[in-house]
C-alpha cells in the first residue's frame, strides 16, 4: 500500500470512528445543556477546562516523540514504552496534586473544588488512555484508537441518559464520567498488550532524562495549545459568569465536534511524513501537497456553513436561553477553518524534526491569545473570546506556514489555490443569500452547489475520483510496507 493511500486509510478509520463518536458528542451537548442549564453547563465547562490544562503535563510531549521514533524503528517500541510509562505515572500524580492545591489556593467555592477534585481523576485516566494511543499511531493502526473513542463516547452517553432519568446533579454526573475514563485507560492498555507488545516497566534514569530532553518541544507546543484552548473559558468565568461560560462553550463544543477531521488526517500524516522526509523528498512534497489540497476542500464548506448559518444551528439545537451563543459560533467557525491549515503544516513541521519551532510559534500564539482575551473579554464577553481565538490562531498559522515552506523548500502555491479562493467567495454568496429558507433545503442545496462548484472550477479532477474509488475498495486491507 502506497504512503498516501495508507495516510488516507488511517484517516478513514479515525474519521469514521470520530463521525460516530462526535455524533454521540453532539447528543451529549444537547442533553447536558438541558440537564444542567446555562449556569450549570458553565460550571461543568469551567471545571473541565481548568483541569484539562494539566493533561499535557502528564505526558510532557513523550506521546508525540514515541509516535515519531517508533514509526522510524518499531524495534524500539518496547524499550520506549517501558521507560516512558513510569515517567508519565509520576507526572500524573504530581498534576493531580497541583490541580487540587491551586483550586484551594484560588479560593473557589467548595462545590467547584469538589467538581475539580473528581475531574482531576478523570484527567489522569484520560491521560493514560491517550498515552496508549501513541502505540496505535506509531504502528499506523488507527482503527484501535477509533474503537476506544467510540466506546468512551457511548459510555458517557449512557451515564448522561441515566443522570437525566434520575435527575442527578453535576457532581454525580462527573463521578460517572470518571468511571468511564477508568474503563478507557484499561481498554487502551489491554489492546496494546493483546495486539502490539507486552507492557514492561523499565526504570532507567539516564534514558528517562534523555527522553524528556528530546520530548520537551512537543510538551511546550502542546501546553501552549491547550492554554490557548482553555484560557478563554477560565477568563469568562473570572470576568463575567458561569452563564457566559455556558454560552461560549455551547458554540465551542459544536466546533470541536467537527475539528476531529483535520486532527485525524494530521495524525495519519505524521508517521509517514516523518519517514518520507528522510527517504524520499520528492514523494514527501507530493504527499504533502495532495493532503493540503484535500484539507482545504473539506474546510471551505464547513467553515462557511457554520459562519453563515450560526444562529439557525443554535436555535435548532438548544433551548432559547442559549440563543446568544451564535455570536461566538460565527467567530469560532473561522477558527475551525484555520485549524485545517494549522494541523497540516504543524504536523509537517513536527515530522521534519523541527518541533522546537512549532513550540516557539505556539508560545507566540498563546501569549497573544491571553493578552487579547484579557483585553476583549471584559468588554465583549463571548464575542471577545471568539475574536481573540481567531486572531491569535491566525498569527500562529502564518508563522508555521512560512517556516514549513522555507525548511522543506516546497514549491510555490499551485494554480489550484486561487481557484479555491474564488470558489470560497462564490459558495459564501450562495449560502448567504439562501440562508432564510428552510434549513434542511439550505444545507442540502449548499452541498449540491459545492459539488457543482468543485467541478466547474475543476478543483477535483477525474483522477482524484478514481483515486478515492480505489482507496475505498482497499480500505479494509492491513497496512503493508511500501515496495
N, C-alpha and C positions, 0 to 999 in steps of 0.2 A: 504494500500500500504506500503510495507516494506521501511525502510530508504534508503537502497542502490538504490532501484527502484525509489524512489522519487528524489534522487540526480540525477540519470541518466535522469529521466523525465524532471526535471528542466533544466539540461544541454542540453537536446534535444531542448527545446524551445529557450533557449538562443543561442545555437549553430546554430539552424535552422534559427533564426532571423538574427544572425550575418553573416551567409553564404550569405544571401540575401543582408544585409547591406554592408558587406565588398566587395562583388562583385561590388556593386554600387561604393564603395570607390575606387576600382581599376580603374573603369571607370573615376572617378573624378581625380585621379592622372594622368591618361592618358591624359585627357582633359586639366588639369591645366598646365602640362609641356609644352603642345603645345600652350596654350593661353598666358602663361607668359614667356616662355623660361627659360633657366637655371638660369639666374640672377634674373628675376622676381620671379621665383619659390623659389629662395633662400631668397629673401626679405620676401616673404609670410611666409616661414617656420621659419625664424628668429623672426619675429614679433609674430607669433603664439607660438613658443617655449618660448620666454621671457614672454609673457602674461600668458600662462597656468601654469607657475611655481607658480603663485599666486592662482591658483584654489583651492589647498588644504588648503590655509589659510582661505578660506571662510567657510569650513566645520569644520576644526580643529579636525578631527577624529570622529566627532559626528555621521556621517552616519554609520560607521562600528560599533560603540558602539550600535546604535539603532538596527541594524540587530541582534546583539548577544543578547541583553537584551529583545527585543520584541519576538524573537524566543523562548526564555525561558518562557516568560509570556506575552501573547498577550493582556491581560487586561491593560497593562501599555502603550500600543501604543498611545492612545490619549494624555496622560499626557506627554510622552517623545516628541512627535511631537510638542505639544503646547509650551513646554518650550524651545525646541531646535530651532524652526523656527525664533524667534526674535534674537537669538544669531547669527545664520547664516546670517540673514539680516544685522546686524551691522558689522560683519566681512567682508561681501561682499562689503559694502560701503567703509570701510577702505582700502580694497585691491584695489578697483578701483582708489582711490586717490593715493595710494602708487605706483601703476603701472605707472601712468602718471607723477607723481613727479620725480621718478627715471629716467624715459625716458628723461625728460628735463635736469635733472642733469648730465646724461652721455653725453649730447651734441650730440646726434644722429641727423641726418639731419631732416628737417621739414617733409618731405614726410614719413619717417619711423615713426616719432612721431604721425603723423596723422593716419597711419595704426594701430599703437599700441593703440591709443585712442579708435578707433572703436572696436578693438579686446578686450579691457577691458570690454565693454558692452556685447560682445559675451561671454566672460568668465563668467560674472555674471549670465547671463541667462542659460548658460550651467550648471553652478553650481547648480542652483535651480532645474533644471530638474534632475540632478544626485542625489540631496538630496532626491527627491521624490522616486527615485529608491530604497532607503533603506527600504521603506514600502513594496514594491513589494517583495524584497528579504526576509524580515523578515517573511512575510506571505507565503513565498515559492510559489509565483505566478509570475514566471519569464516571462510568456508569455506577460504580460503587458509591461515589460521593452523591450522585443524584438519588440513589436508593435511600441513603441515610437521611438526606434532606427531606425527602417526601415523607418518610416515617416520622421525622421530627415534627413537620407541619401537621400531619394527621393527629399526632399525639396532642399538640397544642390545641387543635380544633376540638378534640374530644373533651379536654379539660374545660375549654371555654363554654361549650354547649352544656356541660354538666353544671358549671357555675351559673350559667343563665337559668337552668332548670331549678336550681335550689336557691337562686337569688343570693349567691355568695358575695362577700366583699372582696376588695382588691387584695388584701393580704392572703386570703385563701387561694385566690386565683394565681398569685405569684408563686406560692408554695407548690401548686400543681404544675406550673410551668417548669419549676426547678427539677421536679421528679422526671419530667420528660427529658431534660438535659442530661440527667444521670444516665437514662437509657440511651441517649445519643452517644455519649462517651463510650459506654460498654459495647454498643453495637459496632462503633467505628473500629475499636481495637480488636474486637473479635474478627471482623472482616480482614484486617491487616494480618492477623495471625493465621487465619484459615487460607487466604489466597496469595499471600506475598512472602512473609518471613516470620520467624519467631521474634518475640519482643524481649530482647535482653536488657539488662541494666548494667552498664559498664561505666563505672566512675573513673574517669581519667582527668585529673585536674588540668594538666597541661593541654590536653586535647580540647577540653571544655573551654578554656580561655581562648584557644585559637579559634574555635567555632564562634564564640561571642565576638571576637575582634573582626572576623570576616562577615558576621551577620549584622553588625550594628548599623550599616547604612540601610538595610532592609527595615530594621527596627525603627530607625528615625523617620523614614518616609511613611511607614505605617502609622506611627504615633502622630505625626503631623497631619496625616489624612484623617485619622479618627478625631483628632481635636477639631479640625475644620468641620467635620460632620456633626459633632455633638455640641460645640460651644454655643451655637445659636439657641438650642433648646434650653441650656442652662441659663443663658443671659435673659431669655424671655421670661423665665421663672423669677429671676432676680429683679429685673426692671419692671415687669408687669404682673402676670398672674399665671396660675396653673391653667386657667381657661385659655389664655393666649398660647400656651404650650400645646394644649389640646388641638386648637385650630390649626396651628402651624404643622404639627405632626400628622394631622389628618391628610394634609396635602403631601407632606414628605413621604408618608407611608405609601401613598399611591405611586409616587415617582420611584421609590425604592423597589416597588413590586415589579417595575419594568427594567431597572438598572442591572438586573442579573444578565441581560442579554449581552452587553459589551463586556461585562466582567467575565462571563464564562468563555466567550470567544478568546479573550485575553489569556485566561488560564490555560486554554487549549493551545494557544500560540507559544507560550513560554518555553516548554521543554524543547520543542522542535527548533525554534529560532535560536536557542542557546547553542545547539549543535551546528546548525547551518551557518551561523556567522563565522565559525572557525573552519568548517569543512567545505562549504560551497557558497562563497559570497554572491555569486550570480543568482543562485536559487534562493538565497536569503532575500535579495531585493525583490525578486518576482513574487515570492510568498507574501512579503510584507505589503507590497502594492495591491495585490489582489484582496487581501484581508481588509485593508483600509477602504478600498472601494466598496466592499460588501458592508462594512460598518456604516459608511455614510448613507448607503441606500436604505438601510434599516432605520437609521437615526432620523432621517428627514420626516417621514410621515408621523412617527411617534412624537417628535418634538412639536411639530406644527399642530397636530391634532390636540395634544394636551394643552397647548397655549391658547389656541383659539376657542376651544370648547370647555375650558376650565370650569366656568360657572355651571354649565349643563351637567357635567360629570358629578360635581359636588352636590348639586340639588337632587340628582337622581339617586345617589348612593347613601346620603346621610340625612340626618334629621335637620330641621330648619335652624337649630342653634349652631350648626356648623357651616352655615351658608357663606360666611365671610372668608372661609378657608380658600375660596377660589383665587383670592388676591395673591396668596402665597404660591398656589399651583401654577399660575401664569409665569412667575419668575423661575420656579423650580423646573418647569418644562424646558426652559432654555438651558439650565444647568444639566439636565438629562442629555441634551444634545452634545454638550461639551464633554460629558463622560465618555461618549463613544470615541471621541478623539483622544482623550486622556488615556484610556485603557490601552488603546492601540500603540501609541507612541511610548507610554511609560513602560509597558511590557517589553517593548523592543529595547529600551534603554537598559532595563534590568538584564535582558538576555545577553547583551554585549558586555556585561560585567562593568557597567558604569552606573551602578545603583547609587553611588555616593552623590552623583549629580542630581539624580531624582530626589535624594534627600534634601539637597540644597533648595531645589525648586519647591518641594513640598513645604519646606520651612518658610520660604518667602510667602507662599500662598496662605499658610496658616497664620503668620503674623498679620498679613493684610486682612484676612478674614476676621480675626479677633478685633483688630482696630476698627474695621468697618461696622462690625456688629455692635461694638461698644458705642460707636458714634450714631448709628442709624436706628438701632432697636428702641432706645428710649423715646425717639421721636415718631417713628413709623411702625413700630411693633413688628407684626408678621411680614409686612411688605419690606421693611428694612432688613430683616433676616434674609429674605429672598434675594434682594439686591446684593447684599454682602456676599452671599454664596456664589452668585453668578460672576461678579467682578473678580473676586479672588481666584475662583476656579479658572476663569478665562486667562488671567495673567500667568498662572501656573502652567496651563496647557501651552500657551505661546512659548514659554521658556523651554519646555520639553521638546516641542516640535523643532525649534531652532537647533537645539543640541543634537537631536537624533539625525537631522539632515546633515549636520556638519560632521559628526563622528562616523556615520555609515556611508557617507558620500552617495546618498540616494539621489536619483535624477530629479530634475525639476518637475513640478507638478504637471501631469499629463493633461491632454485635451479634455479628459473626462470630467475634471473638477469644475471648470467654468460651466459645463453643461449641467452639472449637479446644482450649481448655484442658481442658474436660470430656472431649472426645474423646481427648486425650492420656492422661488418667488411666485411662479405660476400656480403651484399647488396651494400655497398660502392664500392666494387670492380666491381660488376656487372654494376652499373651506370657509373662508371668512364671509363671503357673500351668500353662502348657503346655510350659515350657522343657525338661523332661526327656524329652519324646517324641522320636521320630526327627527329626533336624534338618531334613531335607527337608520333612516334613509340618508342622513348626512354622513354617518360613518360608512355605510355600505357604498354610497356614491363616491366618497373620498377614496376608498380602496380601489374602486374601478378606475377612477380618474388617475390615481397614482400609477397604476399598472399601465394604463394607456400612455401616460407621460414618459414612463421609462422606455417605452418602445418608440414613441415619437422622437424623443431626444437621443435615442439609440445609446442609452446608458448601459443597458444589458444586451449583450449580443447573443446570437443563436448558440455560440459555443458555451456560453455561461449556462444556458438552459440544459444543454446536453451534459455539461459537467455535473450539474446537480442531479440530473436523472441517473447518471452512472453512480454518483455517490449514494443516492437513496437505495439503489439496488444492492450495494455492497455494505450498507451501514451496519449490518449485524455481524460482519466478519471481525475476527480478532485482529488487533494491531500486529503488523509484521514489520520486520526490519526492511528498510529500503534496499532495493537491489541496485 
